[in-house]
Amino acid sequence: MNKPWVQVLIPWNRQDEENAAQEASLRDALELALRRKLAEGRVTSSLAVRGVPTLEDFGRVLPVVVMAAVRHYFRYAPACPSLAAPAERPRLLAGEAVEGLPGAALRGLGVAGAHPDPREVGPRLGEPLL
């Protein structure tokens, strides 16, 4: 909840009798639990944190809140979430097949893992490619 990109959108049905009867205690509980997020949300959309009364209002407010979350995410999220050591590049082991490597034998790579003679790698200047 403490990430800047976490946004608050509170559906609030004013026609619900139980909701209306407990409005003060519900708002107090929201304020106690989400004080900072409610304050941040008032900048984005005061309707989102006061309570969205209808489905139409919800459809209007949701894109605004989502775009605010996206902006905050791109602004504050770490570029590299994993600080673990980078993985080592994969290598072919001796004896592994070199499938899908066209012309491997022509370049002196007939045996996987073998080091070709530098004089035999590729055509010499003026020689045909095949």
N, C-alpha and C positions, 0 to 999 in steps of 0.2 A: 504493500500500500504506500510505501514511502518513495516509490519511483515517481519522477515528475510526469511520466507519460500515463500513469494510472489516473483515470478520470471518473467522476461520479455523475450518475444520471439516476434520479429518484422518481420512479412512477408513483403518482399520488392520486388515488381515486377519491375525489371529494364527494361522490355519491354513495360511497360505502359507509354505512352507519357506524360500524365498528371503528373504522379508520377515523371518522369524524369525532367519535366519542373519545378516542385516545390520542387525538392530534397533538396536544401539548406534550404528553409524555413521550410520544414517538419522536417529535421534533427535538426534545431535550436529549433523548438517547442518540439520535443522529448527530447532534452537535457534540456530544461527549465523545462519541466513537470516531467521528470524521471531521473534527473541527478544522484541521489544516486543509484537507481536501475540499471541504465545502467553501472555504475562503478562496482557494485557488480556482474552484469551479465557477465562482461568481464572476470572475473575469471573462471566462469562456462563454458561459450561458447561465444567467441567473435563473431561468426557468428550469434548467436541468437540476440545480441544487435546491430550488424551492419546492419542486415537485411537479412532474409533468402530468397534467390532469386528463388528457385524452390521447387516444391512439394517433390521431392526426398530429397533435403537438409532438408526440414521441417521434413520429416519422420526420418531423421538421427539425427537431433538436438533435437526434442521433447523428446525422452526418456532421454537424458542427462539432460535437463532442469527439467523434472519431477523428476528424481532421486535426483537432487540437492534440489528441493523443499521438497521432503520427508526427506532428511538428515537434512535440516534446521528445518523442523517442529519437528522432533524427538529431535533435540538438544535444541531448544528454546521454544517450546510450553509448556504451563504449564501442569503439570501432572493432576491437578484437576482444570478444567476451572471454575467450580462453587464453589465459596467460601461461598455459602449459608449454613445455618445450616443443618446438616444431617437430613433426614426424620426419623420420629419415626417408629419403626418396627410395622407392622400390628399385631393386636391381635384379637382373637375371643371374641366377646361380649357374655354375658350371654344370653342363648336362641338361639344362632346360631347353626345350625346343623354342625356336624363334619362328613362331607361326605368324603368318600375315606380314612378314617382312619381305617384300618383293625384291628379288635380285640379291638376296643375302649371299648366295654361293658366288655370284659374280664379283662381289666386293670382298671376297676372302673371309666371309663369315659363315662358311659351310657348317662348322661345328659350333654349337652354341657355347659361349663362354671362352672360345679359343681366341687368342690374340692374333690377328692377321699380320702377315709380313707387310710392312709399310710400302714396299715396292709393288705389292700385288693388289693394293686397295684401289679400286676404280680404274678407269682407263687412263692411259697416258695421253698427253697432248697429241692430237692428231689421230688417235685410234678411234674406231667406231664404238659406240656405246654398247651395242649388242653383237 
